[in-house]
Amino acid sequence: MLERLRAEIDRIDDELLELLARRIELAGDIAREKRSRDGEGPVVRPAREAAILRRLVQRAAGRFPTDALVRIWRELFAATSRAQRPFAVAVFARSCREYEAVRDHVGSVVPLLRAESCEQAARMWQDGRAEFLALPLDAGTATWWRGLADRPGREPGAAVRLPLFVREGEEPPVLFLLGRVPPEPSGADRSLLMVELDDLLSRAGLLEALARAGAAPQHLALVEEPGRVVHFVEVAGFLAGEEERKAAGLLAPVAAHVLRVAVLGAYPEPMRLPAAS
């Protein structure tokens, strides 16, 4: 009996390997088809990956450990992407938690290039050493993010908020994976706004206006400047295409105080998982 069960496991392992290899082959076929039709495209598609993971987590429905499922598929995404084109990620992380959140997302096969600042990570991206950046957004880095709004095309744009899966009750670091990735909706998305206000409207007033518009805002950081305050706020929804018009619509009740609004990225909404038992 025991030997028969072990033989069945061996058979399943062989089938899994063949299926995984076939998946990578198909991904390569898709990449070649896209290159022949549209030229070189992004090496990753965050919206597609998030949609796949949400579907699989729901389908597993307790039959397979969620943490293991997510880790396996994150590694599979990374292997598939690297098979299409090798790439690296420049990381500015100030703690093990921040660094581990990046590593968990991009997988073990993707090189992480440590940077000492947002500026150094951005230089790695500009000179082609890294295809993506992973950066925190908080009081200590908000000034760099302020400058992002003035870059051509606002590149690199925020493509993923990390971690993508969050346990209930946990307070994860606020990190973003940035790159030259055309945003696309995943079915449940958030957008990162930079809102410049005069100094007559408070942070509470800004959040109240966004909440009344149904934007479910989360305030991430601010930069105070003479006569103005620059706020970084995450809101519900996919604000791509006519993005400034859509963002301004959320702020219509306080428009008299808005000096500028910019969308710095749109990305899949992190998925909430039940607290670990």
C-alpha positions in Angstrom: 0.0 0.0 0.0 2.7 2.5 1.0 4.8 1.8 -2.1 1.7 2.2 -4.3 1.0 5.6 -2.7 4.6 6.7 -3.2 4.5 5.6 -6.8 1.3 7.7 -7.3 3.1 10.7 -5.9 6.1 10.1 -8.3 3.7 9.9 -11.2 2.0 13.2 -10.2 5.4 14.9 -9.8 6.3 13.8 -13.3 3.1 15.2 -14.7 3.5 18.5 -12.8 7.0 18.9 -14.3 5.7 18.3 -17.8 2.9 20.8 -17.3 5.2 23.4 -15.8 7.6 23.0 -18.7 4.7 23.3 -21.2 3.6 26.4 -19.4 6.9 28.1 -19.9 7.0 27.0 -23.6 3.6 28.6 -24.1 4.7 31.8 -22.4 7.7 31.9 -24.8 5.3 31.4 -27.7 3.2 34.3 -26.5 6.2 36.5 -26.1 7.5 35.8 -29.6 4.0 36.4 -31.1 3.8 39.8 -29.2 7.3 40.8 -30.4 6.5 40.0 -34.0 3.3 42.0 -33.7 4.0 44.9 -31.3 7.8 44.9 -30.8 9.5 44.3 -27.4 6.9 44.6 -24.6 7.0 44.5 -20.8 8.5 41.4 -19.3 5.8 41.2 -16.6 2.1 41.9 -16.6 1.1 42.6 -13.0 -2.7 42.8 -13.7 -2.6 39.4 -15.4 -0.6 37.8 -12.6 -2.9 39.3 -9.9 -6.0 38.0 -11.7 -4.5 34.5 -12.0 -3.6 34.4 -8.3 -7.0 35.6 -7.1 -8.7 32.9 -9.2 -6.4 30.2 -7.9 -6.7 31.2 -4.3 -10.5 31.2 -4.6 -10.5 27.8 -6.4 -8.2 26.3 -3.8 -10.8 27.1 -1.2 -8.9 25.5 1.7 -7.8 22.5 -0.2 -4.2 23.8 -0.5 -2.4 26.2 1.8 -2.8 29.8 0.5 0.7 30.9 1.4 2.3 28.0 -0.4 0.1 28.4 -3.4 1.0 32.1 -3.7 4.8 31.4 -3.3 4.7 28.6 -5.9 3.0 30.8 -8.5 5.2 33.8 -7.7 8.2 31.6 -8.5 6.5 30.3 -11.6 5.8 33.8 -12.8 9.4 34.8 -12.2 10.8 31.8 -14.0 8.5 32.4 -17.0 9.4 36.1 -17.2 13.1 35.4 -16.9 12.8 32.8 -19.7 11.5 35.5 -22.0 14.1 38.1 -21.0 16.5 38.3 -18.0 15.9 41.3 -15.8 16.9 42.7 -12.4 15.2 44.8 -9.7 16.9 47.7 -8.0 15.8 47.7 -4.3 16.0 50.5 -1.7 15.0 48.7 1.5 15.6 49.9 5.1 14.5 46.8 6.9 14.4 43.0 6.4 10.6 43.2 6.1 10.8 45.5 3.1 13.5 43.5 1.4 11.7 40.2 2.0 8.4 41.7 0.6 10.3 42.4 -2.6 12.0 39.0 -2.7 8.7 37.2 -2.0 7.1 39.0 -5.0 9.7 38.7 -7.6 10.9 35.2 -6.7 14.3 33.7 -6.0 15.6 33.7 -9.6 15.5 37.5 -10.2 18.6 39.4 -9.1 18.0 42.1 -6.5 20.4 45.1 -6.7 20.7 46.8 -3.4 20.6 50.6 -3.4 21.3 53.1 -0.7 18.6 55.6 -1.7 15.7 56.1 -4.0 18.0 58.2 -6.2 20.6 55.4 -6.5 17.9 52.9 -7.4 16.5 55.3 -10.0 20.0 55.6 -11.6 20.2 51.8 -11.8 17.0 51.9 -13.7 18.0 54.8 -16.0 21.3 53.2 -17.0 19.7 49.9 -17.8 21.1 47.8 -14.9 17.6 47.2 -13.6 14.3 46.9 -15.3 12.3 47.6 -12.2 12.7 49.5 -8.9 11.3 48.6 -5.5 10.9 51.6 -3.3 9.1 52.5 0.0 6.7 55.5 0.1 6.6 57.3 3.4 7.8 60.5 5.0 11.5 59.6 4.4 11.1 59.1 0.6 8.2 61.4 -0.3 10.4 64.1 -1.7 11.7 61.6 -4.3 8.2 60.6 -5.2 7.4 64.3 -5.5 9.9 64.6 -8.3 8.5 61.6 -10.1 5.4 63.7 -11.1 7.7 65.9 -13.2 9.4 63.1 -15.1 8.4 62.6 -18.8 5.5 60.1 -18.8 5.9 59.9 -15.0 8.2 57.0 -15.5 8.9 54.7 -13.9 5.3 54.4 -12.8 4.0 52.4 -9.8 3.0 49.0 -11.2 2.5 46.9 -8.0 1.9 47.6 -4.4 3.8 45.2 -2.2 3.0 42.8 -0.7 0.2 41.7 -3.0 -1.3 39.4 -0.3 -1.8 40.7 3.2 -2.9 38.8 6.3 -5.8 40.4 8.3 -4.4 42.2 11.3 -0.9 42.6 9.8 0.6 46.1 9.1 2.9 45.5 6.1 5.4 48.1 4.9 4.3 50.4 2.1 6.4 49.5 -1.0 5.9 49.8 -4.7 7.4 48.0 -7.7 7.9 50.6 -10.4 8.8 50.2 -14.1 7.9 51.0 -17.6 4.8 48.8 -17.6 1.6 50.1 -19.3 -1.1 49.9 -16.6 -4.0 47.6 -17.3 -7.0 46.8 -15.1 -7.0 43.5 -13.1 -10.6 43.7 -12.0 -9.9 45.1 -8.5 -7.5 48.0 -8.6 -6.1 51.0 -6.7 -4.4 54.2 -8.0 -1.7 56.4 -6.5 -2.4 60.1 -6.5 -0.1 63.0 -5.8 -2.3 65.9 -4.7 -0.9 69.4 -4.2 -3.1 71.6 -2.0 -2.9 75.1 -0.7 -2.2 75.2 3.1 -5.9 76.1 3.8 -7.2 72.5 3.4 -6.1 70.0 6.0 -5.2 66.3 5.5 -8.5 65.4 7.2 -10.4 67.6 4.8 -8.8 66.0 1.8 -9.5 62.5 3.0 -13.1 63.4 3.8 -13.7 64.7 0.3 -12.2 61.5 -1.2 -14.2 59.3 1.1 -17.5 61.1 0.2 -16.6 60.4 -3.5 -16.4 56.7 -2.7 -12.6 56.5 -3.2 -11.8 54.6 0.0 -8.6 56.7 0.4 -5.5 55.7 2.3 -3.0 58.5 3.1 0.6 57.4 2.6 2.8 60.5 3.0 3.1 64.2 2.6 5.7 66.9 1.8 5.2 70.4 3.1 6.3 73.3 0.9 5.9 77.0 1.2 2.2 77.8 0.8 1.3 74.2 -0.2 1.3 70.6 1.0 1.9 67.7 -1.3 -0.1 64.6 -0.3 0.3 61.0 -1.6 -3.0 59.1 -1.4 -4.1 55.8 -2.6 -7.7 55.5 -3.9 -10.0 52.8 -5.1 -10.3 52.3 -8.9 -8.3 52.2 -12.0 -7.5 55.8 -13.0 -5.8 55.3 -16.3 -6.5 57.1 -19.6 -8.0 60.6 -19.0 -6.5 60.2 -15.5 -6.2 63.8 -14.4 -9.9 64.4 -15.3 -11.0 61.4 -13.3 -8.8 62.3 -10.3 -10.0 65.9 -10.4 -13.6 64.6 -10.4 -13.0 62.9 -7.1 -11.7 66.2 -5.7 -14.4 68.5 -7.1 -15.9 69.5 -3.7 -12.5 70.9 -2.7 -11.3 72.0 -6.2 -10.7 75.6 -5.0 -7.8 74.3 -2.8 -6.3 71.9 -5.4 -3.2 73.2 -7.1 -2.3 70.1 -9.0 -3.3 66.4 -9.1 -1.2 63.6 -10.8 -1.7 59.9 -11.1 1.6 58.1 -10.4 0.4 54.6 -11.1 -2.6 52.2 -11.1 -2.1 48.6 -9.9 -3.9 45.5 -8.5 -5.4 45.9 -5.1 -3.6 43.8 -2.5 -5.7 40.8 -1.5 -6.7 40.3 2.1 -6.3 36.8 3.5 -7.7 35.5 6.8 -5.4 35.8 9.8 -3.0 32.9 10.3 -4.5 30.3 12.7 
